Amino acid sequence: RLMAKRPEYAGLDMATCHVMGIINVTPDSFSDGGDYNTTSDAVARGRAMAKAGASILDIGGESTRPGAANVSEDEEINRVVPVIRELAADGHVISIDTRHASVMEAALDAGAAIINDVTGLEGDERSMEVAAASGKPVMLMHMQGEPGTMQADPQYDCAVLDVYDYLLDRIESCERAGIARERICVDPGIGFGKTLSHNLELLSRLAIFHGLGCPILLGTSRKSFIGKIDPDADPKQRLGGSIASAVNGWRHGVQMIRVHDVQETVQALSVSSSTSMV
Ligand SMILES: Cn1c(SCC(=O)Nc2ccccc2)nc2c(=O)[nH]c(N)nc21
């Protein structure tokens, strides 16, 4: 009897929903002051997230928020490599959140298992070749414009179909470069060049992206669309909305969810799946 091959991505079973923990290795994310605090705090946070049930730890050294301070590629490397090295040595699955090829190379060398690029491997002309040569899984996210200006006036004919077409184009570009579809994950890029209504359209029609034949990653945690729905909520007061949008993603069959609050999200997904007759 032919055994059905269980869907897999980065060694993870794609028949279930995984939580990806966010680790921003930027001085303002952790205690201000020397790198020692930043590295050791980030490593401790990663270990806690893994213990709380995160399947992947997403490590980034450059904030992509509008108005964020610029970081040199070398500074970005100096921030993320020590953290990746320690957490990869523990055996955790690490994704490197970067749009720079040089940072991808350093992170992969330090043990990163996945490339998470908010520019869909377009932000640096060497990214595609670095990703292809690495043989590692990639995460392709949609962004309209650049982080600094993307929220000025986002325009789409139809946000869902335009994002779908972009992701299909990026997948085909990756395949031409030798990246098999089996090592590609797609992501609609909530908050990256989208108005509130664009974000809500995408969140309510996430299942369409299964048509691309790749696992789907969703990042909604603490994002400003939640603050637009509940204007009183600053980023640290958006757990309810983050959880609700994670469960919505799960309901649409999303396979990975990128969050700050791992334990709470893991619990919400466990209760959601336990209370739904499948
Ligand atoms: C690196 N990265 C980011 S950073 C933006 C962020 O968290 N903003 C934010 C966080 C907290 C509060 C307000 C805004 N978002 C995604 C995503 O949605 N998908 C993938 N694949 N990678 C991503």
The ligand as an SDF file (V2000), in Angstrom:
LIG
                    3D

 23 25  0  0  0  0  0  0  0  0999 V2000
    9.9930   39.8530   10.0860 C   0  0  0  0  0  0  0  0  0  0  0  0
    8.5240   39.9180   10.0060 N   0  0  0  0  0  0  0  0  0  0  0  0
    7.6880   40.8560   10.5250 C   0  0  0  0  0  0  0  0  0  0  0  0
    8.2570   42.2290   11.4200 S   0  0  0  0  0  0  0  0  0  0  0  0
    6.8380   43.2260   11.5780 C   0  0  0  0  0  0  0  0  0  0  0  0
    6.2210   43.1940   12.9470 C   0  0  0  0  0  0  0  0  0  0  0  0
    6.2490   42.1940   13.6300 O   0  0  0  0  0  0  0  0  0  0  0  0
    5.6780   44.3660   13.2920 N   0  0  0  0  0  0  0  0  0  0  0  0
    5.0960   44.6620   14.5010 C   0  0  0  0  0  0  0  0  0  0  0  0
    5.2980   43.9020   15.6550 C   0  0  0  0  0  0  0  0  0  0  0  0
    4.7170   44.2990   16.8510 C   0  0  0  0  0  0  0  0  0  0  0  0
    3.9220   45.4430   16.9050 C   0  0  0  0  0  0  0  0  0  0  0  0
    3.7100   46.1910   15.7580 C   0  0  0  0  0  0  0  0  0  0  0  0
    4.2990   45.8050   14.5640 C   0  0  0  0  0  0  0  0  0  0  0  0
    6.3980   40.5940   10.2550 N   0  0  0  0  0  0  0  0  0  0  0  0
    6.4020   39.4360    9.4950 C   0  0  0  0  0  0  0  0  0  0  0  0
    5.3620   38.6650    8.8940 C   0  0  0  0  0  0  0  0  0  0  0  0
    4.1530   38.9750    8.9540 O   0  0  0  0  0  0  0  0  0  0  0  0
    5.7660   37.5530    8.1870 N   0  0  0  0  0  0  0  0  0  0  0  0
    7.0870   37.1970    8.0730 C   0  0  0  0  0  0  0  0  0  0  0  0
    7.3850   36.1050    7.3530 N   0  0  0  0  0  0  0  0  0  0  0  0
    8.0910   37.9050    8.6760 N   0  0  0  0  0  0  0  0  0  0  0  0
    7.7320   39.0080    9.3550 C   0  0  0  0  0  0  0  0  0  0  0  0
  1  2  1  0
  2  3  1  0
  2 23  1  0
  3  4  1  0
  3 15  2  0
  4  5  1  0
  5  6  1  0
  6  7  2  0
  6  8  1  0
  8  9  1  0
  9 10  1  0
  9 14  2  0
 10 11  2  0
 11 12  1  0
 12 13  2  0
 13 14  1  0
 15 16  1  0
 16 17  1  0
 16 23  2  0
 17 18  2  0
 17 19  1  0
 19 20  1  0
 20 21  1  0
 20 22  2  0
 22 23  1  0
M  END
$$$$
